[in-house]
Amino acid sequence: MNSLLTGLLARRETGLIEEIEKLEKRIIRMENQADAECWLLEDDIRQAQFEADCKLIEEYEEGIRTGLPKEEILASLVNGALHRIKATMQ
């Protein structure tokens, strides 16, 4: 009787260990996926910042070409940046 109970407990313990190992592997896969998605988001953010910088430079150069005073150009750039910030917050 004792050997039967010991055998059943050993099988149950083995099954639990296997389930725990499966869960650990699943957690690792989920962590890896989250890391990959984080890298993609960081790349997207860098790209968006680069595009925003390019837009500011283009606007500044356009202001210079049209002969606007630098104060007006800077005021326009700040205004545009504030408008974009407000638009993204809505």
Secondary structure, DSSP 8 states (H G I E B T S, - for coil): -HHHHHHHHHHHHHHHHHHHHHHHHHHHHHHHHHHHHHHHHHHHHHHHHHHHHHHHHHHHHHHHHTT--HHHHHHHHHHHHHHHHHHHH-
